[in-house]
Amino acid sequence: MMNPIFLIAFPLLAAFLSILSKKLAPVLLLLIALLNTVMAIFIPMGIVGIGGFSFPYGINLYVDTYAQIGLLLVNGLFTVIAILNIKKYKAYSSVLLVALTGLNGLLLTGDLFNLFVFLEISGIAAYLITSSNKKPLSTFHYLVMGSVGSSLYLFGLIILYSMFGTLNFMDMIHQIQVASIDYTDLILPFFMMFVGLGVEAKLLPFNSWVKGVLKHSNTLSGPMVAGVYAAAISLVLGRLIHNLFLFEGKLYLVVVVLLVFGIVLGEAMAFASDNVKEILLYSSISQACITALLFVHGVIIWAVYLIIANGISKTLMFLVTNRAEEQTGNAKMDSLQGLFSNNKVI
């Protein structure tokens, strides 16, 4: 039987093997990316225990319809980006394999601390991918903000663990439901974890790193961050919002106000810009806030539809825009006039 652990283990093993040979690395990247995409289609539903420890002590992988949609989307888009960039960015093959390991782990893990580990793995890979922009200050800003975000998530999780004594996702939900605990005691850990993931999900006002990274992006970093990473993080955040976080009273009001503010400001800034990449990055911010707002209100199906649409569209648009920028020298709308009429394939 096909085991979901293969979606994590194969890219990780290939990442180590790719270090041994520079010529072998791009081949391994394409092979594993295609293999993972196929496995994501046929992966069986259910809960898989890791290490021989039973629920809730062991680390479990959860495969449901929600996770499978995420796996298909992330691995499919990742494969397209890898194929289109394999010649120019073959030096990043090992990094991309590590990124795929982390992203699949985020979508599959049923352990909240294991989620932090995969967040760090995928984050480190993202910092290296964005270094291809040749803008070290922007990459450093991303690294600092990402580290702050993951630390906030970890601190929030530590508080929850001290209260309930479990890190298992489903067991944590059960413990919160049966425990006679004051809701005000949960506000701090929930908000810290929400903000921590909000940094990676590009939610305002926690996304100051986005402009520097995406404005100077290329055909690899732009689609990967705005398309693949955005989809994976949004799905993870959505699962936690819908199943774990309890947004009530003043906390609910604060979260909704922040998200609505992000939607309005993101769209306004996109409308005011004449740089195509800026328009796309501000649109990404707004879309992330809309998705989170839908999850907060329990509109799961439409939130997932939006994640799929945004992931595919941002991947394609950043691929096209960055390729066009390489030809014209900038991403201003005036410089890109006639792009589609002169390039029928695009």
C-alpha positions as CSV (number, residue, x, y, z in Angstrom):
1,M,0.0,0.0,0.0
2,M,1.2,3.5,-0.8
3,N,2.2,5.3,2.4
4,P,1.9,9.1,2.7
5,I,5.3,9.1,4.5
6,F,6.8,8.6,1.0
7,L,5.7,12.1,0.0
8,I,8.0,13.4,2.7
9,A,10.8,10.7,2.8
10,F,11.5,10.5,-1.0
11,P,12.2,14.3,-1.5
12,L,14.3,14.3,1.7
13,L,16.3,11.3,0.6
14,A,16.7,12.7,-2.9
15,A,18.0,16.0,-1.4
16,F,20.8,14.2,0.4
17,L,21.6,12.2,-2.7
18,S,21.6,15.3,-4.9
19,I,24.5,16.7,-3.0
20,L,26.7,13.9,-4.2
21,S,26.4,14.9,-7.9
22,K,25.6,18.2,-9.5
23,K,24.6,16.5,-12.7
24,L,22.3,14.1,-10.9
25,A,20.6,16.7,-8.8
26,P,18.3,18.2,-11.6
27,V,17.3,14.7,-12.7
28,L,16.4,13.7,-9.1
29,L,14.4,16.9,-8.7
30,L,12.3,16.3,-11.8
31,L,11.9,12.6,-11.0
32,I,10.8,13.2,-7.4
33,A,8.5,16.1,-8.3
34,L,6.7,14.0,-10.9
35,L,6.6,10.9,-8.7
36,N,5.1,12.9,-5.8
37,T,2.4,14.4,-8.0
38,V,1.4,11.0,-9.1
39,M,1.4,9.6,-5.5
40,A,-0.7,12.5,-4.4
41,I,-3.4,11.3,-6.7
42,F,-3.5,7.7,-5.4
43,I,-2.6,8.3,-1.8
44,P,-5.1,6.4,0.5
45,M,-7.3,8.3,3.0
46,G,-6.8,7.7,6.7
47,I,-4.5,8.2,9.7
48,V,-1.0,6.7,9.5
49,G,1.1,6.3,12.7
50,I,4.8,6.9,12.6
51,G,7.4,5.2,14.8
52,G,5.1,2.5,16.2
53,F,3.6,4.7,18.9
54,S,-0.2,4.8,19.1
55,F,-2.5,7.9,19.2
56,P,-2.0,10.4,20.7
57,Y,1.6,9.9,21.7
58,G,3.1,9.2,18.3
59,I,3.4,11.5,15.3
60,N,0.5,10.8,12.9
61,L,-0.1,11.8,9.3
62,Y,-3.6,12.7,8.4
63,V,-4.8,12.2,4.8
64,D,-8.4,13.5,4.2
65,T,-10.0,15.2,1.2
66,Y,-8.7,18.5,2.4
67,A,-5.1,17.3,2.6
68,Q,-5.3,15.5,-0.7
69,I,-6.5,18.6,-2.5
70,G,-3.5,20.5,-1.0
71,L,-1.1,17.8,-1.9
72,L,-2.3,17.8,-5.5
73,L,-2.2,21.5,-5.8
74,V,1.2,22.0,-4.2
75,N,3.0,19.1,-5.9
76,G,1.4,19.9,-9.2
77,L,2.4,23.6,-9.2
78,F,5.8,22.7,-7.8
79,T,6.4,20.3,-10.7
80,V,5.5,22.9,-13.3
81,I,7.8,25.5,-11.8
82,A,10.7,22.9,-11.5
83,I,10.3,21.9,-15.2
84,L,10.3,25.5,-16.4
85,N,13.3,26.5,-14.3
86,I,15.5,23.4,-14.3
87,K,18.0,24.7,-16.8
88,K,18.5,28.2,-15.4
89,Y,18.3,27.3,-11.7
90,K,19.6,23.7,-11.6
91,A,22.0,24.8,-8.8
92,Y,18.9,25.1,-6.5
93,S,17.8,21.5,-7.1
94,S,18.8,20.3,-3.6
95,V,17.1,23.3,-2.0
96,L,13.9,22.7,-4.0
97,L,13.8,19.1,-2.8
98,V,14.1,20.2,0.8
99,A,11.3,22.7,0.1
100,L,9.1,19.9,-1.2
101,T,9.8,17.9,1.9
102,G,8.7,20.7,4.2
103,L,5.6,21.6,2.2
104,N,4.3,18.1,2.1
105,G,5.0,17.7,5.8
106,L,3.0,20.8,6.6
107,L,0.0,19.4,4.7
108,L,0.2,15.9,6.2
109,T,1.4,16.2,9.8
110,G,-1.1,15.7,12.7
111,D,1.4,16.9,15.3
112,L,1.5,20.6,16.2
113,F,5.2,20.6,17.1
114,N,6.0,18.6,14.0
115,L,4.2,21.3,12.1
116,F,6.7,23.8,13.6
117,V,9.6,21.6,12.4
118,F,8.2,21.5,8.9
119,L,7.6,25.2,9.0
120,E,11.3,25.7,9.8
121,I,12.4,23.3,7.0
122,S,10.3,24.9,4.4
123,G,11.2,28.3,5.6
124,I,14.9,27.8,5.4
125,A,14.4,26.4,1.8
126,A,12.4,29.5,1.0
127,Y,15.1,31.9,2.2
128,L,17.6,30.1,0.0
129,I,15.2,30.2,-3.0
130,T,14.7,33.9,-2.6
131,S,18.4,34.4,-2.5
132,S,18.3,33.8,-6.2
133,N,16.8,37.4,-6.5
134,K,20.2,38.7,-5.7
135,K,18.7,41.1,-3.2
136,P,20.3,40.0,0.1
137,L,18.7,42.7,2.2
138,S,15.2,41.6,1.1
139,T,16.1,37.9,1.8
140,F,17.5,38.9,5.2
141,H,14.3,40.8,6.0
142,Y,12.3,37.7,5.0
143,L,14.5,35.5,7.2
144,V,14.1,37.8,10.3
145,M,10.3,38.0,9.9
146,G,10.0,34.3,9.2
147,S,12.0,33.5,12.3
148,V,9.8,35.8,14.4
149,G,6.7,34.3,13.0
150,S,7.8,30.7,13.7
151,S,8.9,31.7,17.2
152,L,5.5,33.2,18.0
153,Y,3.8,30.0,16.8
154,L,6.2,27.9,19.0
155,F,5.6,30.1,22.1
156,G,1.8,29.8,21.6
157,L,2.1,26.1,21.2
158,I,4.2,25.8,24.4
159,I,1.5,27.6,26.3
160,L,-1.1,25.2,25.0
161,Y,1.1,22.2,25.8
162,S,1.5,23.4,29.4
163,M,-2.3,23.6,29.6
164,F,-3.3,20.3,28.0
165,G,-0.3,18.1,27.9
166,T,-0.5,17.0,24.3
167,L,0.8,18.1,20.9
168,N,-1.4,15.8,18.8
169,F,-3.7,17.9,16.7
170,M,-6.9,15.9,17.2
171,D,-6.2,15.2,20.8
172,M,-5.6,18.9,21.4
173,I,-9.0,19.7,19.9
174,H,-10.6,17.0,22.1
175,Q,-8.9,18.3,25.3
176,I,-10.0,21.9,24.6
177,Q,-13.6,20.7,24.1
178,V,-13.8,18.7,27.3
179,A,-11.7,20.9,29.5
180,S,-13.5,23.3,31.8
181,I,-11.1,26.2,31.1
182,D,-11.8,29.9,30.8
183,Y,-11.8,31.1,27.2
184,T,-9.7,34.1,28.2
185,D,-6.8,31.7,29.0
186,L,-6.8,30.6,25.4
187,I,-6.7,34.0,23.8
188,L,-2.9,34.5,24.1
189,P,-1.8,31.2,22.7
190,F,-4.3,31.2,19.9
191,F,-3.4,34.8,18.8
192,M,0.3,34.1,19.0
193,M,0.0,31.0,16.8
194,F,-2.3,32.9,14.4
195,V,0.1,35.8,14.1
196,G,3.0,33.4,13.7
197,L,1.4,31.6,10.7
198,G,0.0,35.0,9.5
199,V,3.6,36.1,8.8
200,E,4.1,33.3,6.4
201,A,0.6,33.6,5.0
202,K,1.2,37.3,4.1
203,L,-1.6,38.6,6.3
204,L,-1.5,42.3,7.1
205,P,0.1,43.8,9.1
206,F,2.6,40.9,9.5
207,N,3.9,40.8,6.0
208,S,6.5,43.6,5.6
209,W,8.8,41.1,3.9
210,V,6.5,40.4,1.0
211,K,7.3,43.5,-1.2
212,G,11.0,43.1,-1.1
213,V,10.9,39.4,-2.0
214,L,8.2,39.4,-4.7
215,K,9.0,42.8,-6.3
216,H,12.5,41.6,-7.1
217,S,11.5,38.0,-7.8
218,N,12.4,35.8,-10.8
219,T,10.8,32.9,-12.6
220,L,11.7,30.6,-9.7
221,S,11.2,32.6,-6.5
222,G,8.1,34.5,-7.6
223,P,5.9,31.5,-8.5
224,M,7.3,29.4,-5.7
225,V,6.6,32.0,-2.9
226,A,3.4,33.5,-4.3
227,G,1.9,30.3,-5.6
228,V,3.2,27.1,-4.0
229,Y,4.2,28.4,-0.5
230,A,1.1,30.6,-0.3
231,A,-1.2,27.7,-1.1
232,A,0.4,25.4,1.5
233,I,0.5,27.9,4.3
234,S,-3.1,29.1,3.6
235,L,-4.3,25.5,3.8
236,V,-2.4,24.9,7.1
237,L,-3.7,28.1,8.6
238,G,-7.2,27.3,7.4
239,R,-7.2,23.9,9.1
240,L,-6.1,25.4,12.4
241,I,-8.6,28.3,12.2
242,H,-11.5,25.9,11.4
243,N,-10.6,23.1,13.9
244,L,-8.4,24.5,16.6
245,F,-8.6,28.2,17.1
246,L,-11.6,29.6,19.0
247,F,-12.2,33.1,17.8
248,E,-14.9,34.6,20.1
249,G,-15.7,38.0,21.6
250,K,-12.9,40.6,21.4
251,L,-10.4,38.2,19.8
252,Y,-12.9,37.6,17.0
253,L,-13.4,41.3,16.5
254,V,-9.6,42.0,16.4
255,V,-9.0,39.2,13.9
256,V,-11.9,40.2,11.6
257,V,-10.8,43.9,11.7
258,L,-7.2,43.0,10.8
259,L,-8.3,40.8,7.9
260,V,-10.8,43.3,6.5
261,F,-8.1,46.0,6.8
262,G,-5.7,43.7,4.9
263,I,-8.3,43.1,2.1
264,V,-9.1,46.8,1.6
265,L,-5.5,48.0,1.8
266,G,-4.1,45.2,-0.4
267,E,-6.6,45.9,-3.2
268,A,-6.2,49.7,-2.9
269,M,-2.4,49.4,-3.2
270,A,-2.7,47.0,-6.2
271,F,-5.1,49.5,-7.9
272,A,-2.7,52.4,-7.3
273,S,0.4,50.7,-8.7
274,D,1.6,50.6,-12.3
275,N,4.1,47.8,-11.8
276,V,2.7,44.4,-12.7
277,K,4.7,42.6,-10.0
278,E,3.6,45.0,-7.3
279,I,0.0,44.6,-8.5
280,L,0.3,40.8,-8.1
281,L,2.0,40.9,-4.7
282,Y,-0.6,43.3,-3.3
283,S,-3.3,41.1,-4.8
284,S,-1.7,38.1,-3.1
285,I,-1.9,39.9,0.3
286,S,-5.5,40.7,-0.2
287,Q,-6.4,37.2,-1.4
288,A,-4.6,35.7,1.7
289,C,-6.7,37.9,4.0
290,I,-9.9,37.0,2.1
291,T,-9.1,33.3,2.5
292,A,-8.4,33.6,6.2
293,L,-11.7,35.5,6.7
294,L,-13.6,32.8,4.9
295,F,-12.1,30.2,7.2
296,V,-12.9,32.3,10.3
297,H,-16.5,32.3,9.3
298,G,-16.6,28.6,8.4
299,V,-16.9,29.0,4.6
300,I,-14.5,26.1,4.0
301,I,-15.4,25.1,0.4
302,W,-15.2,28.6,-1.0
303,A,-11.9,29.2,0.9
304,V,-10.4,26.1,-0.7
305,Y,-11.7,27.2,-4.1
306,L,-10.0,30.5,-3.6
307,I,-6.7,29.0,-2.5
308,I,-6.7,26.8,-5.7
309,A,-7.6,29.7,-8.0
310,N,-5.1,32.0,-6.4
311,G,-2.3,29.4,-6.3
312,I,-2.7,28.6,-10.0
313,S,-3.2,32.2,-11.1
314,K,-0.3,33.6,-9.1
315,T,2.0,30.9,-10.3
316,L,1.2,31.5,-13.9
317,M,1.2,35.3,-13.6
318,F,4.5,35.5,-11.9
319,L,6.0,33.1,-14.4
320,V,4.8,35.2,-17.3
321,T,5.6,38.6,-15.8
322,N,9.1,37.6,-14.7
323,R,9.8,36.1,-18.1
324,A,8.5,39.3,-19.8
325,E,10.6,41.4,-17.5
326,E,13.7,39.5,-18.6
327,Q,13.0,40.6,-22.1
328,T,11.9,44.2,-21.6
329,G,14.0,45.1,-18.6
330,N,11.2,46.2,-16.2
331,A,7.7,45.2,-15.1
332,K,5.9,48.5,-15.7
333,M,2.6,48.1,-17.4
334,D,3.6,50.5,-20.2
335,S,6.6,48.4,-21.1
336,L,4.5,45.2,-21.2
337,Q,1.8,46.6,-23.6
338,G,1.2,44.2,-26.5
339,L,2.8,41.3,-24.6
340,F,-0.1,38.8,-25.2
341,S,-0.8,39.9,-28.8
342,N,2.8,39.5,-29.7
343,N,3.3,36.2,-27.8
344,K,0.4,33.8,-28.7
345,V,1.8,31.0,-26.5
346,I,1.6,33.3,-23.4
